[in-house]
Amino acid sequence: DECCDIHIHYYYCKPDIDTIYPLNLPQCRVWVENKECSYDSKKSLWHKFAVFISNKWYSLIVIVVVICMIIPFCVFIKDFSWNENDNELIPPSSDSMVTRSYILNEYPEGVIYPYELVITTKSDIDVFSTQYEKLTTNLMDSFTQYPDYFSNTSYTCINYFNGHSISGRAMKWLYNDDLYKWFFDKSVSPDKTTTRCTFIPLFNPIEQSSERLDFVRGIINNVTQYNTDYNVYVRGFEVDISDSMVVCFKYFPIIVIVLFGIVLIITGISFQSLIVPLRVVFSTVTTVLWTYGFASFVFCNDYFDWTADIMAESSGLFWVVPVITFPIIIGLSSDYDVFLFSRIMEFRRKGLSTKLSVIVGVEKAGYLISYAGIIMAVAFSGLFLSNVLMLNQFAFILTFSVLLDTFVVRSLLLPAIVNILGELNWFPRKYKIVTSDYEDYYRNEQIEEDKKKERNEMLYYASLPSNGLNTDEENNNGIPPSLTNTTEVPEPDTQVGQGDYVKIEDTIEPVEDPAHN
């Protein structure tokens, strides 16, 4: 009898080692999406909170409470001040500050940051002229009229030493001395028309720097108006800092107006509403007032002087702190506001009522904003580890503003205001209300999530490499369950891709040799 040998052929394409990671990436994505689908937002704390605050009476209470909490801190804004004290910029235990304390014990305070007077002529008059001698004499006479601020040794120049002036003729004679020649060449320009003089006041130029600098410049202006051949300028490290501070705060109101103007324009165009920009500005101003009011309470008063010596020695914020932190606060506050309100508006455009949109928006985005705020606060709080007071002030303002904005303004004030305004939020646009029932929305959402989960499962099996067939695949002739109705069994000569395994049709081959029987 002719016997037959039945051969069943399985073809499996084993993936190359270089393709393992790309094949696994879809699996990770599907796993994450399935985890998201398994999250029941209806049972979340954010949903319960959103439902609570969706009551208009509760929303009104929240708004009133938040405003009442702001008022006490706003009172301290009247004490808000800034300074340029170097002890807020330099670590108190550094060698520089230790040396500074020794110097101040032995010398006048002004020796740390002395002024430098630059005297230049408007014509070709040189420093040996009688006009120059008259100018310098008048300057010193004017300064010494204020003995609490200046002494006759405060001024040192090529023709004035230790309270004594010398004539131009005496300077020419002293020029033959090597020491005086070195000092003269160092202080006078090559054309002999400009002079640099050292001016050491008895006061500390850092304290009330702008007022005292104006006082010095006022004395100089009174002298130069009678000596029109010369211009006298004041410069120095402290003068540069003071002028920079004055200019910055001169334009600071313009910066505030421009920033809020940009916020109004961008939010108005983005949300196509007249009400939304005003609400964004209101909530941002709330954050700013609360933050700087609290900062003024801590750093501009003596309530916390007991915490550290540097707190007792300082008065106010270092001047760059409010200038730099203000735009950062505006950016972060507006960013969180837009992020949450965009979610609310997304659901409103889908047909959910404003009340339901707030509930769904808060439960969907509330936890994300909270996580983002916590991460940002932790990052900013790292500056607390520094022993530089200026950096501690940065840390305090930025950390407090982020936490305040995350857990009070965005989580409480924004949903409350949106609930109170209702459909007025979208003025002048109007959106159709399809549903205002959360159960209807939740039911439809569950249907969509089930479809998404089923689709992810199909993608998962399509991208899953295997070293063999499992039970389900054996029952389905070697094909994954999710692909039973969608995948065609290829012919024996069909090219199979890497990572796929299929069962090829059984083949019966006749065997002529009885030995094989």
C-alpha positions as CSV (number, residue, x, y, z in Angstrom):
1,D,0.0,0.0,0.0
2,E,1.1,3.5,-0.7
3,C,1.7,5.3,2.6
4,C,1.6,8.9,3.3
5,D,3.6,11.0,5.6
6,I,1.9,14.1,7.0
7,H,4.1,17.1,7.5
8,I,2.8,20.2,9.3
9,H,4.9,23.2,8.7
10,Y,5.0,26.2,11.0
11,Y,6.8,29.4,10.0
12,Y,7.9,31.8,12.6
13,C,9.9,35.0,11.9
14,K,12.1,35.7,14.9
15,P,12.8,39.4,15.4
16,D,16.3,40.7,15.2
17,I,17.8,41.9,18.4
18,D,17.9,45.4,16.9
19,T,14.1,45.4,16.5
20,I,13.2,44.3,20.0
21,Y,12.9,47.8,21.5
22,P,10.8,49.3,18.6
23,L,8.4,46.3,18.9
24,N,8.0,46.9,22.6
25,L,7.3,50.6,22.3
26,P,3.7,50.1,21.1
27,Q,3.1,47.7,23.9
28,C,4.2,50.4,26.5
29,R,1.9,52.9,24.8
30,V,-1.0,50.6,24.8
31,W,-0.4,49.7,28.5
32,V,-0.4,53.4,29.4
33,E,-3.6,54.1,27.4
34,N,-5.3,51.2,29.1
35,K,-4.3,52.5,32.5
36,E,-5.9,55.8,31.5
37,C,-9.0,54.1,30.4
38,S,-9.3,52.2,33.7
39,Y,-9.2,55.5,35.7
40,D,-12.7,56.2,37.0
41,S,-12.9,60.0,37.1
42,K,-16.4,59.9,38.7
43,K,-14.9,58.5,41.9
44,S,-12.0,60.9,42.1
45,L,-11.6,63.5,44.7
46,W,-11.4,66.2,42.0
47,H,-14.9,65.2,40.8
48,K,-16.4,65.5,44.2
49,F,-14.7,68.8,44.7
50,A,-15.9,70.1,41.4
51,V,-19.5,69.1,42.1
52,F,-19.3,70.8,45.5
53,I,-18.0,74.1,44.0
54,S,-20.5,74.0,41.1
55,N,-23.1,75.2,43.5
56,K,-23.4,78.9,42.9
57,W,-23.9,79.7,46.6
58,Y,-20.7,77.8,47.4
59,S,-18.9,79.6,44.6
60,L,-20.0,82.9,45.9
61,I,-18.8,82.0,49.4
62,V,-15.4,80.9,48.0
63,I,-14.9,84.2,46.2
64,V,-15.8,86.2,49.3
65,V,-13.5,84.1,51.5
66,V,-10.5,84.4,49.1
67,I,-10.9,88.1,48.9
68,C,-11.2,88.4,52.6
69,M,-8.0,86.4,53.0
70,I,-6.2,88.7,50.6
71,I,-7.1,92.0,52.3
72,P,-4.8,91.6,55.4
73,F,-1.8,90.9,53.2
74,C,-2.7,93.8,50.9
75,V,-2.4,96.1,53.9
76,F,1.3,95.3,54.2
77,I,1.9,96.4,50.6
78,K,2.2,99.9,51.9
79,D,5.4,98.8,53.6
80,F,6.8,97.3,50.5
81,S,10.4,98.5,49.9
82,W,13.6,97.5,48.2
83,N,17.3,98.2,48.7
84,E,20.7,97.4,47.4
85,N,22.4,96.3,50.6
86,D,25.4,94.1,49.8
87,N,24.7,92.0,52.9
88,E,21.7,90.5,51.0
89,L,23.9,89.7,48.0
90,I,27.0,88.3,49.7
91,P,27.0,85.4,52.1
92,P,27.3,86.7,55.7
93,S,30.0,84.2,56.6
94,S,32.2,84.9,53.6
95,D,35.7,86.4,53.8
96,S,34.5,89.5,52.0
97,M,31.8,90.2,54.7
98,V,34.2,89.5,57.5
99,T,36.8,91.9,56.1
100,R,34.1,94.4,55.5
101,S,33.1,94.4,59.2
102,Y,36.8,95.0,60.2
103,I,37.1,97.9,57.8
104,L,33.9,99.5,59.1
105,N,35.1,99.3,62.7
106,E,38.2,101.4,61.8
107,Y,37.2,103.7,59.0
108,P,34.1,105.7,57.9
109,E,31.3,103.8,56.3
110,G,31.8,105.5,53.0
111,V,35.3,103.9,52.5
112,I,33.6,100.7,51.3
113,Y,32.0,102.3,48.3
114,P,33.5,105.7,47.8
115,Y,32.3,108.2,45.2
116,E,34.4,109.3,42.4
117,L,34.1,112.8,41.0
118,V,35.0,113.3,37.4
119,I,35.8,117.0,36.6
120,T,36.1,117.9,33.0
121,T,36.4,121.3,31.3
122,K,34.2,122.6,28.4
123,S,37.2,124.4,26.9
124,D,41.0,124.0,26.7
125,I,41.5,125.1,30.3
126,D,44.0,122.7,32.0
127,V,44.2,121.6,35.6
128,F,46.9,124.2,36.4
129,S,44.6,127.1,35.9
130,T,43.1,129.3,38.6
131,Q,39.6,128.4,37.4
132,Y,40.3,124.7,38.3
133,E,41.6,125.7,41.7
134,K,38.5,127.9,42.3
135,L,36.1,125.1,41.3
136,T,37.7,122.5,43.6
137,T,37.8,124.9,46.5
138,N,34.1,125.8,46.1
139,L,33.3,122.1,45.9
140,M,35.0,121.4,49.2
141,D,33.5,124.5,50.9
142,S,30.0,123.4,49.9
143,F,30.5,119.8,51.1
144,T,32.0,120.7,54.5
145,Q,28.8,122.8,55.2
146,Y,27.3,119.4,56.1
147,P,29.6,118.0,58.8
148,D,27.4,115.0,59.5
149,Y,27.9,113.8,56.0
150,F,31.4,115.1,55.0
151,S,34.6,116.2,56.5
152,N,37.6,118.2,55.2
153,T,39.4,114.9,54.6
154,S,36.6,113.4,52.5
155,Y,37.9,114.9,49.3
156,T,41.2,113.8,47.7
157,C,42.4,115.1,44.4
158,I,45.6,116.4,42.7
159,N,45.3,119.8,44.3
160,Y,43.6,118.8,47.6
161,F,45.0,116.6,50.3
162,N,43.9,116.2,53.9
163,G,41.9,119.4,53.9
164,H,44.6,121.5,52.3
165,S,44.5,122.8,48.7
166,I,47.6,123.7,46.6
167,S,47.9,126.0,43.6
168,G,48.6,125.2,40.0
169,R,52.1,126.5,40.4
170,A,52.8,124.2,43.4
171,M,51.4,121.2,41.4
172,K,54.0,121.9,38.6
173,W,56.7,122.0,41.2
174,L,55.5,118.7,42.9
175,Y,55.3,117.0,39.5
176,N,59.1,116.5,39.8
177,D,58.5,114.2,42.7
178,D,58.1,110.6,41.6
179,L,55.3,109.7,44.0
180,Y,53.2,112.8,43.1
181,K,54.0,112.3,39.4
182,W,52.6,108.8,39.6
183,F,49.4,110.0,41.4
184,F,49.0,112.9,38.9
185,D,49.4,110.7,35.8
186,K,46.9,108.3,37.3
187,S,44.3,110.9,38.0
188,V,44.6,113.3,35.1
189,S,43.9,112.7,31.4
190,P,46.8,113.1,28.9
191,D,45.4,116.5,27.6
192,K,45.3,117.8,31.3
193,T,41.5,118.7,30.9
194,T,39.8,115.9,32.9
195,T,40.5,114.8,36.5
196,R,39.3,111.9,38.6
197,C,39.0,112.7,42.4
198,T,38.1,110.4,45.3
199,F,35.3,111.4,47.5
200,I,34.6,109.4,50.7
201,P,31.5,110.4,52.6
202,L,30.9,109.8,56.3
203,F,27.7,107.9,55.6
204,N,27.2,104.5,54.0
205,P,26.3,105.2,50.3
206,I,24.3,101.9,50.1
207,E,21.7,103.1,52.7
208,Q,19.1,105.3,51.1
209,S,21.4,105.4,48.1
210,S,19.2,107.2,45.6
211,E,18.3,110.0,48.1
212,R,21.9,110.6,49.2
213,L,23.1,110.4,45.7
214,D,20.6,113.1,44.7
215,F,21.8,115.1,47.7
216,V,25.5,114.9,46.5
217,R,24.5,115.8,42.9
218,G,22.4,118.7,44.2
219,I,25.5,120.2,45.9
220,I,27.6,119.7,42.8
221,N,24.9,121.4,40.6
222,N,24.9,124.4,42.9
223,V,28.6,124.8,42.5
224,T,28.8,124.3,38.7
225,Q,26.1,126.8,38.0
226,Y,28.6,129.5,39.0
227,N,31.5,127.7,37.3
228,T,30.1,127.2,33.9
229,D,33.5,126.2,32.3
230,Y,33.3,122.8,34.0
231,N,31.1,119.7,34.3
232,V,31.3,117.6,37.4
233,Y,30.0,114.0,37.4
234,V,29.7,111.4,40.1
235,R,30.4,107.7,39.5
236,G,31.4,104.6,41.3
237,F,30.1,101.1,41.9
238,E,27.3,102.2,44.2
239,V,26.4,105.0,41.9
240,D,26.1,102.6,39.0
241,I,23.8,100.3,41.0
242,S,21.7,103.2,42.3
243,D,21.2,104.6,38.9
244,S,20.3,101.2,37.5
245,M,17.7,100.7,40.3
246,V,16.2,104.1,39.7
247,V,15.8,103.6,36.0
248,C,14.4,100.1,36.4
249,F,11.7,101.2,38.8
250,K,11.0,104.3,36.7
251,Y,9.9,102.0,33.8
252,F,8.5,99.3,36.1
253,P,4.9,100.7,35.9
254,I,5.2,100.7,32.1
255,I,6.3,97.0,32.3
256,V,3.2,96.2,34.4
257,I,0.8,97.9,32.0
258,V,2.4,96.3,28.9
259,L,2.3,92.8,30.5
260,F,-1.3,93.0,31.4
261,G,-2.1,94.5,28.1
262,I,-0.5,91.6,26.3
263,V,-2.4,89.2,28.5
264,L,-5.7,90.9,27.7
265,I,-5.0,90.9,23.9
266,I,-3.8,87.3,23.7
267,T,-6.5,85.8,25.9
268,G,-9.2,87.8,24.1
269,I,-8.1,86.6,20.7
270,S,-7.6,83.0,21.8
271,F,-10.9,82.5,23.6
272,Q,-12.9,85.0,21.4
273,S,-14.5,86.5,24.5
274,L,-14.7,89.9,26.2
275,I,-15.1,88.5,29.7
276,V,-12.4,85.9,29.8
277,P,-9.4,88.4,29.5
278,L,-10.9,90.5,32.4
279,R,-11.3,87.4,34.6
280,V,-7.7,86.2,33.8
281,V,-6.3,89.6,34.7
282,F,-8.4,89.7,37.9
283,S,-7.1,86.3,39.0
284,T,-3.5,87.2,38.1
285,V,-3.7,90.4,40.1
286,T,-5.0,88.4,43.0
287,T,-2.0,86.2,42.9
288,V,0.4,89.2,42.6
289,L,-1.2,91.2,45.5
290,W,-1.3,88.2,47.8
291,T,2.3,87.3,47.0
292,Y,4.0,90.7,47.4
293,G,1.8,91.5,50.4
294,F,3.0,88.4,52.1
295,A,6.6,89.1,51.0
296,S,6.3,92.6,52.4
297,F,5.0,91.1,55.7
298,V,8.1,88.8,56.0
299,F,10.9,90.9,54.6
300,C,9.9,94.6,54.9
301,N,8.9,94.4,58.6
302,D,10.7,93.3,61.8
303,Y,8.3,90.4,62.6
304,F,10.9,87.8,61.5
305,D,14.1,89.5,62.7
306,W,14.5,86.8,65.3
307,T,15.0,84.1,62.6
308,A,18.5,85.2,61.5
309,D,20.9,88.1,62.0
310,I,20.7,88.9,58.3
311,M,17.0,89.4,58.6
312,A,17.5,91.9,61.3
313,E,20.2,93.8,59.4
314,S,18.2,93.9,56.1
315,S,15.3,96.2,55.3
316,G,13.2,95.2,52.4
317,L,13.7,93.1,49.3
318,F,16.9,93.3,47.2
319,W,16.0,95.6,44.3
320,V,16.3,93.0,41.5
321,V,13.9,90.5,43.2
322,P,10.6,92.2,42.4
323,V,11.8,93.3,39.0
324,I,12.6,89.7,37.9
325,T,9.9,87.8,39.8
326,F,7.0,89.9,38.6
327,P,7.1,88.8,35.0
328,I,7.6,85.2,36.1
329,I,4.6,85.3,38.4
330,I,2.5,86.8,35.6
331,G,3.6,84.0,33.2
332,L,3.0,81.1,35.5
333,S,-0.3,82.5,36.8
334,S,-1.6,83.1,33.3
335,D,-0.3,79.7,32.1
336,Y,-2.2,77.7,34.7
337,D,-5.3,79.8,34.2
338,V,-5.3,79.3,30.5
339,F,-4.6,75.6,30.9
340,L,-7.6,74.9,33.1
341,F,-9.9,77.2,31.3
342,S,-9.0,75.7,28.0
343,R,-10.3,72.3,29.2
344,I,-13.5,73.9,30.5
345,M,-14.0,75.6,27.1
346,E,-13.2,72.4,25.3
347,F,-16.1,70.6,26.9
348,R,-18.4,73.7,26.5
349,R,-17.8,73.6,22.8
350,K,-18.8,69.9,22.7
351,G,-22.2,70.9,24.0
352,L,-21.9,70.5,27.8
353,S,-23.4,73.3,29.9
354,T,-21.1,75.7,31.6
355,K,-21.7,74.1,35.0
356,L,-21.0,70.6,33.7
357,S,-18.0,71.9,31.7
358,V,-16.5,73.2,34.9
359,I,-17.1,69.9,36.7
360,V,-15.6,67.8,33.9
361,G,-12.7,70.3,33.3
362,V,-11.7,70.4,36.9
363,E,-11.8,66.7,37.4
364,K,-9.8,66.1,34.1
365,A,-7.2,68.9,34.5
366,G,-7.2,69.7,38.2
367,Y,-4.7,67.0,39.2
368,L,-2.4,67.8,36.3
369,I,-2.2,71.5,37.4
370,S,-1.6,70.3,41.0
371,Y,1.3,68.1,40.0
372,A,2.8,70.8,37.8
373,G,2.5,73.3,40.6
374,I,4.1,71.0,43.2
375,I,7.0,70.2,40.8
376,M,7.6,73.9,40.1
377,A,7.4,74.8,43.8
378,V,9.9,72.1,44.7
379,A,12.3,73.4,42.0
380,F,12.0,77.0,43.2
381,S,12.4,76.0,46.8
382,G,15.8,74.7,46.1
383,L,17.0,78.3,46.4
384,F,16.2,78.2,50.1
385,L,19.3,76.0,50.5
386,S,21.5,79.0,49.7
387,N,22.8,81.3,52.5
388,V,22.4,84.3,50.2
389,L,19.4,86.3,51.3
390,M,18.6,87.5,47.8
391,L,18.2,83.9,46.6
392,N,16.1,83.1,49.6
393,Q,13.8,86.0,48.7
394,F,13.5,84.6,45.1
395,A,12.7,81.2,46.6
396,F,10.0,82.6,48.9
397,I,8.2,84.7,46.3
398,L,8.3,82.1,43.5
399,T,7.4,79.1,45.7
400,F,4.6,80.9,47.5
401,S,3.1,82.3,44.3
402,V,3.1,78.9,42.6
403,L,1.5,77.1,45.6
404,L,-1.0,79.9,46.0
405,D,-1.9,79.9,42.3
406,T,-2.1,76.2,42.2
407,F,-4.2,75.4,45.2
408,V,-6.2,78.6,45.8
409,V,-6.6,80.8,42.7
410,R,-6.8,78.0,40.0
411,S,-8.5,75.4,42.2
412,L,-11.0,77.6,44.0
413,L,-11.3,81.1,42.6
414,L,-11.3,80.3,38.9
415,P,-14.1,77.6,39.0
416,A,-16.1,79.7,41.3
417,I,-16.0,82.8,39.1
418,V,-16.8,80.8,36.0
419,N,-19.8,79.2,37.7
420,I,-21.0,82.6,38.9
421,L,-20.7,84.1,35.4
422,G,-22.3,81.1,33.7
423,E,-23.0,81.6,30.0
424,L,-21.6,85.2,30.3
425,N,-18.1,83.7,30.2
426,W,-18.4,83.2,26.4
427,F,-19.9,86.6,25.5
428,P,-20.3,87.6,22.7
429,R,-20.3,84.0,21.4
430,K,-23.0,81.5,22.3
431,Y,-22.7,77.7,22.3
432,K,-25.5,75.2,22.1
433,I,-26.2,73.1,25.2
434,V,-26.5,69.4,24.3
435,T,-26.5,68.1,27.8
436,S,-26.3,69.3,31.4
437,D,-26.6,65.9,33.0
438,Y,-23.3,64.4,34.3
439,E,-24.7,60.9,34.1
440,D,-25.4,61.2,30.4
441,Y,-21.9,62.5,29.9
442,Y,-20.4,59.8,32.0
443,R,-22.3,57.0,30.2
444,N,-21.1,58.3,26.8
445,E,-17.6,58.6,28.1
446,Q,-17.6,55.0,29.3
447,I,-18.7,53.8,25.8
448,E,-15.9,55.7,24.2
449,E,-13.4,54.4,26.6
450,D,-14.5,50.8,26.0
451,K,-14.1,51.3,22.3
452,K,-10.7,52.8,22.9
453,K,-9.7,49.9,25.1
454,E,-10.8,47.3,22.6
455,R,-8.8,49.1,19.9
456,N,-5.7,49.2,22.1
457,E,-6.1,45.5,22.7
458,M,-6.1,44.8,19.0
459,L,-3.0,47.0,18.5
460,Y,-1.4,45.2,21.4
461,Y,-1.7,41.7,19.9
462,A,-0.7,43.0,16.5
463,S,2.6,44.2,17.9
464,L,3.3,41.4,20.4
465,P,6.3,39.2,19.5
466,S,6.2,35.6,20.9
467,N,8.4,32.5,21.0
468,G,5.5,30.1,20.7
469,L,1.8,29.8,20.6
470,N,-0.4,30.2,23.7
471,T,-3.6,28.4,24.3
472,D,-5.9,31.0,22.8
473,E,-3.8,31.1,19.7
474,E,-3.9,27.3,19.4
475,N,-7.7,27.5,19.6
476,N,-7.7,30.1,16.8
477,N,-5.4,28.2,14.6
478,G,-2.3,30.1,15.7
479,I,-3.8,33.6,15.3
480,P,-4.2,36.0,18.2
481,P,-7.8,36.3,19.5
482,S,-8.2,40.0,18.6
483,L,-7.1,39.3,15.0
484,T,-9.2,36.2,14.3
485,N,-11.7,38.1,12.2
486,T,-9.3,40.7,10.7
487,T,-6.2,38.8,9.7
488,E,-6.0,36.7,6.6
489,V,-3.9,33.5,6.7
490,P,-1.2,33.9,4.1
491,E,-0.3,31.3,1.5
492,P,2.8,29.1,2.0
493,D,4.8,31.4,-0.3
494,T,3.6,34.5,1.4
495,Q,6.3,36.8,2.8
496,V,6.0,37.1,6.5
497,G,7.2,40.1,8.4
498,Q,9.4,40.1,11.5
499,G,7.6,39.5,14.8
500,D,4.7,37.7,13.1
501,Y,3.9,34.1,13.4
502,V,1.2,32.3,11.4
503,K,0.2,28.7,10.7
504,I,0.6,27.7,7.1
505,E,-1.8,25.3,5.5
506,D,-1.1,21.6,6.2
507,T,0.5,19.8,3.3
508,I,0.2,16.1,2.5
509,E,3.1,14.7,0.6
510,P,3.1,11.1,-0.8
511,V,5.9,8.9,0.3
512,E,7.0,6.2,-2.2
513,D,9.6,4.6,0.0
514,P,8.0,2.1,2.5
515,A,10.9,2.7,4.8
516,H,9.3,5.9,5.8
517,N,6.0,4.2,6.7
